[in-house]
Amino acid sequence: MKFEVEIDDELVGALASSISAQLNADPVKRERLAGFALGQVLGWMAGRSSFQSMTEQHTEWLTQLLPLFYADDVPSAERIFNNFSVPYGRAAYISRVLLEKQHSAWREKGRNTLMTGLTAKQAEAGKNIADGDALRYVPVSLDNIAYRELTVILEEIFRLDPTLAPPVNKAASPGRRTVDIPSQLFEQIIAQLGA
């Protein structure tokens, strides 16, 4: 059965600006959102969907809405909080749940992002080593998912050689952090990524 619906422009305008802009520009997204919303209401009315908590409901909805509006972005507390009016604590929990649900896809993306960040600074690290300064730190900016992959790899490297100098977290902002990595670790981390 086909349904057609007219949505008040003010209602769309009240959404987060990035979502509102996407809906204004893309009729396919409007159609998908309308189908999602109608499906949720009809499922509820027919007794086919029920949630034990608001968190469960938000998680289920965001599992479908994040790929619609932010297909290439890692689920983050900041994105959920800023764009979907979910309280920050709940948004942080939901982002962790969504990351676990999509574990392998996001791990691969994190590894690729980490490799890109490291290879961009590999020449600088190589020069430091050639100059006899293997312990000199090289700053690398990473998103949260790439940082998680870095910590997994470092755990393995330090398990094998606990005498190595560790990286140092220098700065953090929502969704990103800068890590100073000793030049001597670059080749080992890159080798682990290639394994």
MIRO-521337 format. One line per field, with one value per residue: residue in three letters; x, z, y of N, C-alpha, C in turn; residue number from 1. Coordinates in steps of 0.2 Angstrom, whole numbers. Layout:
code <- (ALA | ...)
nc1 <- (X | ...)
nc3 <- (Z | ...)
nc2 <- (Y | ...)
cac1 <- (X | ...)
cac3 <- (Z | ...)
cac2 <- (Y | ...)
cc1 <- (X | ...)
cc3 <- (Z | ...)
cc2 <- (Y | ...)
pos <- (NUM | ...)
This chain:
code <- (MET | LYS | PHE | GLU | VAL | GLU | ILE | ASP | ASP | GLU | LEU | VAL | GLY | ALA | LEU | ALA | SER | SER | ILE | SER | ALA | GLN | LEU | ASN | ALA | ASP | PRO | VAL | LYS | ARG | GLU | ARG | LEU | ALA | GLY | PHE | ALA | LEU | GLY | GLN | VAL | LEU | GLY | TRP | MET | ALA | GLY | ARG | SER | SER | PHE | GLN | SER | MET | THR | GLU | GLN | HIS | THR | GLU | TRP | LEU | THR | GLN | LEU | LEU | PRO | LEU | PHE | TYR | ALA | ASP | ASP | VAL | PRO | SER | ALA | GLU | ARG | ILE | PHE | ASN | ASN | PHE | SER | VAL | PRO | TYR | GLY | ARG | ALA | ALA | TYR | ILE | SER | ARG | VAL | LEU | LEU | GLU | LYS | GLN | HIS | SER | ALA | TRP | ARG | GLU | LYS | GLY | ARG | ASN | THR | LEU | MET | THR | GLY | LEU | THR | ALA | LYS | GLN | ALA | GLU | ALA | GLY | LYS | ASN | ILE | ALA | ASP | GLY | ASP | ALA | LEU | ARG | TYR | VAL | PRO | VAL | SER | LEU | ASP | ASN | ILE | ALA | TYR | ARG | GLU | LEU | THR | VAL | ILE | LEU | GLU | GLU | ILE | PHE | ARG | LEU | ASP | PRO | THR | LEU | ALA | PRO | PRO | VAL | ASN | LYS | ALA | ALA | SER | PRO | GLY | ARG | ARG | THR | VAL | ASP | ILE | PRO | SER | GLN | LEU | PHE | GLU | GLN | ILE | ILE | ALA | GLN | LEU | GLY | ALA)
nc1 <- (4 | 3 | 8 | 7 | 14 | 14 | 26 | 28 | 37 | 43 | 45 | 55 | 64 | 68 | 76 | 93 | 105 | 113 | 106 | 94 | 98 | 102 | 90 | 82 | 90 | 90 | 79 | 78 | 83 | 73 | 62 | 66 | 67 | 54 | 48 | 54 | 49 | 35 | 34 | 39 | 29 | 17 | 21 | 22 | 9 | 3 | 7 | 19 | 32 | 40 | 48 | 59 | 65 | 69 | 82 | 84 | 75 | 80 | 93 | 89 | 82 | 93 | 102 | 97 | 95 | 108 | 116 | 109 | 110 | 123 | 133 | 146 | 153 | 160 | 150 | 147 | 147 | 146 | 141 | 128 | 122 | 123 | 115 | 103 | 96 | 98 | 101 | 118 | 125 | 117 | 119 | 133 | 133 | 125 | 133 | 144 | 137 | 133 | 145 | 150 | 140 | 143 | 156 | 167 | 167 | 169 | 181 | 190 | 189 | 195 | 208 | 212 | 212 | 221 | 233 | 234 | 236 | 248 | 257 | 257 | 266 | 277 | 289 | 295 | 297 | 306 | 317 | 320 | 325 | 336 | 344 | 348 | 340 | 329 | 320 | 313 | 297 | 283 | 270 | 253 | 237 | 222 | 206 | 194 | 191 | 202 | 212 | 208 | 212 | 225 | 229 | 226 | 236 | 248 | 248 | 251 | 264 | 271 | 269 | 278 | 290 | 293 | 302 | 302 | 299 | 284 | 270 | 262 | 248 | 243 | 233 | 215 | 200 | 182 | 179 | 192 | 210 | 226 | 241 | 258 | 270 | 284 | 297 | 304 | 294 | 286 | 288 | 286 | 273 | 266 | 270 | 263 | 250 | 250 | 250)
nc3 <- (0 | -4 | 4 | 5 | 11 | 18 | 25 | 37 | 33 | 44 | 54 | 48 | 47 | 60 | 63 | 66 | 58 | 48 | 45 | 41 | 29 | 21 | 19 | 12 | 1 | -5 | -12 | -11 | 1 | 9 | 6 | 11 | 24 | 27 | 25 | 35 | 46 | 46 | 45 | 58 | 66 | 62 | 65 | 79 | 82 | 77 | 86 | 84 | 86 | 100 | 114 | 128 | 134 | 133 | 128 | 122 | 111 | 105 | 101 | 92 | 82 | 78 | 73 | 61 | 56 | 57 | 46 | 35 | 36 | 39 | 32 | 30 | 42 | 58 | 71 | 84 | 101 | 101 | 88 | 88 | 100 | 95 | 84 | 85 | 96 | 108 | 125 | 132 | 139 | 137 | 123 | 122 | 127 | 117 | 105 | 108 | 108 | 95 | 88 | 92 | 87 | 73 | 72 | 64 | 52 | 56 | 62 | 52 | 44 | 54 | 55 | 42 | 42 | 52 | 46 | 35 | 43 | 49 | 38 | 32 | 40 | 40 | 33 | 41 | 53 | 49 | 45 | 57 | 64 | 55 | 58 | 70 | 81 | 87 | 97 | 96 | 96 | 85 | 80 | 77 | 71 | 75 | 72 | 84 | 82 | 74 | 84 | 94 | 87 | 86 | 100 | 102 | 94 | 99 | 112 | 109 | 103 | 114 | 123 | 118 | 118 | 132 | 134 | 126 | 121 | 125 | 116 | 118 | 123 | 117 | 114 | 114 | 106 | 102 | 95 | 89 | 92 | 96 | 95 | 101 | 94 | 96 | 85 | 82 | 83 | 72 | 60 | 66 | 70 | 58 | 51 | 59 | 55 | 42 | 44)
nc2 <- (-6 | 11 | 26 | 43 | 58 | 74 | 85 | 97 | 112 | 119 | 109 | 101 | 110 | 112 | 102 | 95 | 105 | 99 | 87 | 92 | 100 | 89 | 82 | 92 | 93 | 80 | 69 | 55 | 52 | 59 | 51 | 38 | 41 | 45 | 32 | 25 | 31 | 30 | 16 | 13 | 19 | 12 | -1 | -1 | 2 | -9 | -18 | -25 | -20 | -16 | -8 | -10 | 1 | 18 | 20 | 7 | 9 | 21 | 16 | 6 | 14 | 23 | 14 | 12 | 25 | 32 | 26 | 31 | 45 | 48 | 39 | 36 | 39 | 35 | 29 | 40 | 47 | 61 | 64 | 58 | 65 | 78 | 78 | 71 | 74 | 66 | 63 | 66 | 56 | 44 | 44 | 42 | 28 | 22 | 24 | 16 | 3 | 2 | 3 | -10 | -18 | -17 | -21 | -28 | -21 | -7 | -9 | -12 | 0 | 8 | 3 | 6 | 20 | 23 | 18 | 27 | 39 | 36 | 33 | 45 | 52 | 45 | 47 | 58 | 52 | 42 | 51 | 56 | 44 | 41 | 52 | 49 | 50 | 41 | 41 | 52 | 61 | 60 | 69 | 63 | 64 | 56 | 48 | 43 | 29 | 24 | 27 | 17 | 6 | 8 | 7 | -7 | -13 | -8 | -14 | -27 | -25 | -20 | -30 | -39 | -32 | -23 | -13 | -2 | 15 | 23 | 29 | 46 | 54 | 69 | 79 | 81 | 81 | 82 | 67 | 66 | 64 | 69 | 60 | 58 | 49 | 39 | 39 | 27 | 17 | 18 | 9 | -3 | -3 | -1 | -12 | -22 | -18 | -22 | -35)
cac1 <- (0 | 7 | 6 | 10 | 13 | 17 | 29 | 28 | 44 | 46 | 47 | 61 | 69 | 69 | 81 | 99 | 106 | 116 | 101 | 89 | 101 | 102 | 83 | 81 | 93 | 90 | 72 | 78 | 83 | 66 | 58 | 68 | 65 | 46 | 46 | 56 | 45 | 29 | 35 | 40 | 23 | 13 | 24 | 20 | 1 | 1 | 10 | 25 | 38 | 40 | 54 | 59 | 67 | 70 | 88 | 83 | 72 | 85 | 98 | 86 | 81 | 99 | 105 | 94 | 96 | 115 | 118 | 105 | 112 | 131 | 135 | 154 | 155 | 159 | 145 | 150 | 142 | 145 | 136 | 121 | 120 | 122 | 110 | 97 | 93 | 99 | 106 | 125 | 126 | 114 | 122 | 139 | 132 | 122 | 138 | 148 | 133 | 133 | 151 | 151 | 136 | 146 | 163 | 172 | 167 | 173 | 188 | 194 | 190 | 200 | 215 | 214 | 213 | 227 | 238 | 234 | 239 | 255 | 261 | 258 | 271 | 283 | 296 | 297 | 300 | 312 | 322 | 323 | 329 | 342 | 348 | 350 | 335 | 324 | 315 | 309 | 290 | 280 | 262 | 249 | 230 | 218 | 199 | 193 | 191 | 209 | 215 | 207 | 216 | 232 | 230 | 227 | 243 | 253 | 247 | 255 | 271 | 274 | 270 | 284 | 296 | 291 | 306 | 301 | 296 | 277 | 267 | 260 | 242 | 244 | 227 | 209 | 194 | 177 | 180 | 199 | 215 | 233 | 246 | 265 | 272 | 291 | 299 | 306 | 288 | 282 | 289 | 283 | 265 | 264 | 271 | 257 | 244 | 250 | 250)
cac3 <- (0 | -5 | 8 | 4 | 17 | 17 | 31 | 38 | 33 | 50 | 57 | 45 | 48 | 67 | 64 | 65 | 51 | 43 | 43 | 37 | 23 | 17 | 17 | 7 | -6 | -8 | -12 | -9 | 9 | 12 | 5 | 15 | 31 | 28 | 25 | 41 | 52 | 45 | 47 | 65 | 69 | 60 | 69 | 86 | 82 | 76 | 92 | 81 | 89 | 107 | 117 | 135 | 137 | 128 | 126 | 117 | 106 | 102 | 98 | 86 | 77 | 76 | 69 | 54 | 54 | 56 | 39 | 31 | 35 | 40 | 30 | 31 | 49 | 64 | 76 | 90 | 105 | 99 | 82 | 91 | 104 | 92 | 78 | 86 | 103 | 113 | 130 | 130 | 142 | 133 | 116 | 123 | 127 | 111 | 101 | 110 | 106 | 88 | 86 | 94 | 82 | 67 | 74 | 59 | 47 | 59 | 64 | 45 | 43 | 59 | 53 | 36 | 44 | 56 | 41 | 32 | 47 | 50 | 32 | 31 | 45 | 40 | 31 | 46 | 58 | 46 | 45 | 64 | 65 | 51 | 62 | 77 | 86 | 86 | 102 | 94 | 95 | 79 | 81 | 72 | 72 | 73 | 75 | 89 | 80 | 73 | 90 | 97 | 83 | 88 | 106 | 101 | 91 | 104 | 117 | 106 | 103 | 121 | 126 | 115 | 121 | 136 | 136 | 121 | 123 | 123 | 113 | 123 | 121 | 118 | 114 | 112 | 104 | 101 | 89 | 87 | 97 | 93 | 99 | 99 | 93 | 95 | 78 | 82 | 83 | 66 | 56 | 69 | 70 | 51 | 50 | 62 | 51 | 36 | 45)
cac2 <- (0 | 17 | 32 | 50 | 62 | 81 | 87 | 105 | 114 | 121 | 103 | 99 | 116 | 111 | 96 | 97 | 108 | 94 | 83 | 97 | 101 | 83 | 81 | 97 | 92 | 73 | 66 | 48 | 52 | 60 | 45 | 33 | 44 | 44 | 25 | 23 | 34 | 27 | 9 | 13 | 20 | 6 | -7 | 1 | 2 | -16 | -22 | -28 | -17 | -13 | -7 | -10 | 7 | 24 | 18 | 2 | 12 | 25 | 12 | 3 | 19 | 25 | 8 | 13 | 32 | 34 | 25 | 35 | 52 | 48 | 32 | 35 | 41 | 31 | 31 | 44 | 51 | 68 | 65 | 56 | 70 | 85 | 78 | 67 | 76 | 61 | 65 | 64 | 49 | 39 | 44 | 38 | 21 | 20 | 24 | 10 | -2 | 2 | 0 | -17 | -22 | -16 | -22 | -29 | -15 | -1 | -10 | -11 | 7 | 11 | 1 | 10 | 27 | 23 | 17 | 33 | 44 | 34 | 34 | 52 | 55 | 40 | 50 | 62 | 47 | 39 | 56 | 56 | 38 | 42 | 57 | 46 | 52 | 36 | 42 | 59 | 60 | 63 | 69 | 60 | 65 | 51 | 48 | 38 | 22 | 23 | 27 | 11 | 1 | 9 | 4 | -14 | -15 | -6 | -19 | -32 | -23 | -19 | -37 | -42 | -28 | -18 | -7 | 3 | 21 | 23 | 36 | 50 | 57 | 76 | 83 | 77 | 85 | 77 | 62 | 65 | 65 | 69 | 56 | 58 | 42 | 38 | 37 | 20 | 13 | 18 | 3 | -9 | -2 | -2 | -19 | -25 | -16 | -26 | -42)
cc1 <- (4 | 4 | 10 | 9 | 17 | 19 | 30 | 36 | 47 | 48 | 54 | 66 | 72 | 75 | 88 | 101 | 109 | 111 | 95 | 91 | 100 | 95 | 80 | 84 | 92 | 83 | 72 | 79 | 76 | 62 | 59 | 66 | 58 | 45 | 48 | 51 | 38 | 29 | 36 | 33 | 18 | 15 | 22 | 12 | -1 | 3 | 16 | 32 | 36 | 47 | 54 | 61 | 68 | 77 | 88 | 80 | 76 | 90 | 95 | 85 | 88 | 103 | 103 | 95 | 103 | 117 | 115 | 108 | 120 | 134 | 142 | 157 | 155 | 154 | 148 | 145 | 141 | 140 | 129 | 118 | 118 | 116 | 104 | 94 | 93 | 103 | 113 | 127 | 124 | 117 | 129 | 138 | 130 | 128 | 142 | 144 | 133 | 140 | 152 | 146 | 140 | 154 | 168 | 172 | 171 | 180 | 193 | 194 | 195 | 207 | 217 | 216 | 220 | 233 | 239 | 238 | 247 | 260 | 262 | 264 | 277 | 289 | 299 | 300 | 306 | 318 | 325 | 327 | 336 | 347 | 350 | 346 | 328 | 318 | 311 | 302 | 288 | 273 | 258 | 242 | 226 | 211 | 199 | 194 | 198 | 213 | 214 | 211 | 223 | 234 | 230 | 234 | 248 | 253 | 252 | 262 | 274 | 274 | 276 | 291 | 294 | 296 | 306 | 297 | 289 | 275 | 264 | 253 | 243 | 238 | 221 | 204 | 188 | 178 | 187 | 204 | 222 | 238 | 253 | 267 | 280 | 293 | 301 | 300 | 284 | 282 | 285 | 275 | 263 | 265 | 265 | 251 | 244 | 249 | 243)
cc3 <- (0 | 0 | 5 | 9 | 16 | 24 | 31 | 37 | 39 | 54 | 54 | 47 | 56 | 68 | 64 | 58 | 46 | 40 | 38 | 30 | 18 | 15 | 12 | 1 | -9 | -7 | -10 | -2 | 12 | 11 | 10 | 23 | 32 | 29 | 32 | 47 | 51 | 47 | 55 | 69 | 68 | 64 | 76 | 86 | 81 | 82 | 89 | 84 | 96 | 110 | 124 | 138 | 131 | 124 | 120 | 110 | 102 | 98 | 92 | 80 | 74 | 72 | 62 | 51 | 53 | 49 | 34 | 30 | 36 | 38 | 31 | 37 | 54 | 69 | 82 | 94 | 103 | 93 | 84 | 95 | 100 | 86 | 79 | 93 | 108 | 119 | 130 | 133 | 138 | 126 | 116 | 123 | 120 | 105 | 102 | 107 | 99 | 85 | 87 | 88 | 75 | 67 | 68 | 54 | 50 | 60 | 57 | 44 | 48 | 57 | 47 | 38 | 48 | 51 | 37 | 36 | 48 | 44 | 30 | 35 | 44 | 38 | 37 | 51 | 55 | 46 | 52 | 66 | 61 | 55 | 69 | 83 | 86 | 91 | 101 | 93 | 88 | 80 | 75 | 75 | 70 | 75 | 80 | 87 | 78 | 79 | 94 | 93 | 85 | 95 | 106 | 99 | 96 | 110 | 115 | 106 | 110 | 125 | 124 | 118 | 125 | 137 | 131 | 124 | 121 | 120 | 119 | 120 | 122 | 118 | 111 | 111 | 102 | 94 | 87 | 93 | 93 | 98 | 96 | 99 | 92 | 88 | 77 | 81 | 76 | 62 | 59 | 69 | 63 | 49 | 53 | 58 | 45 | 37 | 44)
cc2 <- (6 | 23 | 38 | 54 | 69 | 83 | 94 | 107 | 116 | 115 | 101 | 104 | 115 | 106 | 99 | 100 | 103 | 89 | 86 | 98 | 95 | 81 | 86 | 96 | 85 | 70 | 59 | 48 | 54 | 54 | 39 | 35 | 43 | 37 | 22 | 25 | 31 | 19 | 8 | 14 | 14 | 0 | -7 | 0 | -5 | -21 | -26 | -26 | -14 | -13 | -7 | -3 | 12 | 22 | 13 | 5 | 17 | 21 | 9 | 8 | 21 | 20 | 9 | 20 | 35 | 33 | 29 | 42 | 53 | 41 | 31 | 37 | 36 | 33 | 34 | 47 | 58 | 69 | 63 | 62 | 76 | 84 | 74 | 68 | 70 | 63 | 62 | 57 | 43 | 38 | 41 | 30 | 18 | 19 | 18 | 4 | -3 | 0 | -7 | -21 | -22 | -17 | -23 | -23 | -9 | -3 | -10 | -4 | 10 | 9 | 5 | 17 | 28 | 22 | 23 | 38 | 42 | 35 | 41 | 55 | 50 | 43 | 54 | 57 | 44 | 44 | 56 | 50 | 39 | 47 | 55 | 48 | 48 | 37 | 49 | 57 | 63 | 63 | 66 | 61 | 59 | 52 | 43 | 31 | 20 | 23 | 20 | 5 | 2 | 6 | -4 | -16 | -13 | -11 | -25 | -31 | -22 | -25 | -40 | -38 | -22 | -12 | -2 | 9 | 21 | 29 | 40 | 54 | 65 | 80 | 79 | 82 | 80 | 73 | 62 | 66 | 65 | 65 | 57 | 51 | 42 | 36 | 30 | 15 | 13 | 12 | -3 | -9 | -3 | -9 | -23 | -24 | -20 | -33 | -45)
pos <- (1 | 2 | 3 | 4 | 5 | 6 | 7 | 8 | 9 | 10 | 11 | 12 | 13 | 14 | 15 | 16 | 17 | 18 | 19 | 20 | 21 | 22 | 23 | 24 | 25 | 26 | 27 | 28 | 29 | 30 | 31 | 32 | 33 | 34 | 35 | 36 | 37 | 38 | 39 | 40 | 41 | 42 | 43 | 44 | 45 | 46 | 47 | 48 | 49 | 50 | 51 | 52 | 53 | 54 | 55 | 56 | 57 | 58 | 59 | 60 | 61 | 62 | 63 | 64 | 65 | 66 | 67 | 68 | 69 | 70 | 71 | 72 | 73 | 74 | 75 | 76 | 77 | 78 | 79 | 80 | 81 | 82 | 83 | 84 | 85 | 86 | 87 | 88 | 89 | 90 | 91 | 92 | 93 | 94 | 95 | 96 | 97 | 98 | 99 | 100 | 101 | 102 | 103 | 104 | 105 | 106 | 107 | 108 | 109 | 110 | 111 | 112 | 113 | 114 | 115 | 116 | 117 | 118 | 119 | 120 | 121 | 122 | 123 | 124 | 125 | 126 | 127 | 128 | 129 | 130 | 131 | 132 | 133 | 134 | 135 | 136 | 137 | 138 | 139 | 140 | 141 | 142 | 143 | 144 | 145 | 146 | 147 | 148 | 149 | 150 | 151 | 152 | 153 | 154 | 155 | 156 | 157 | 158 | 159 | 160 | 161 | 162 | 163 | 164 | 165 | 166 | 167 | 168 | 169 | 170 | 171 | 172 | 173 | 174 | 175 | 176 | 177 | 178 | 179 | 180 | 181 | 182 | 183 | 184 | 185 | 186 | 187 | 188 | 189 | 190 | 191 | 192 | 193 | 194 | 195)
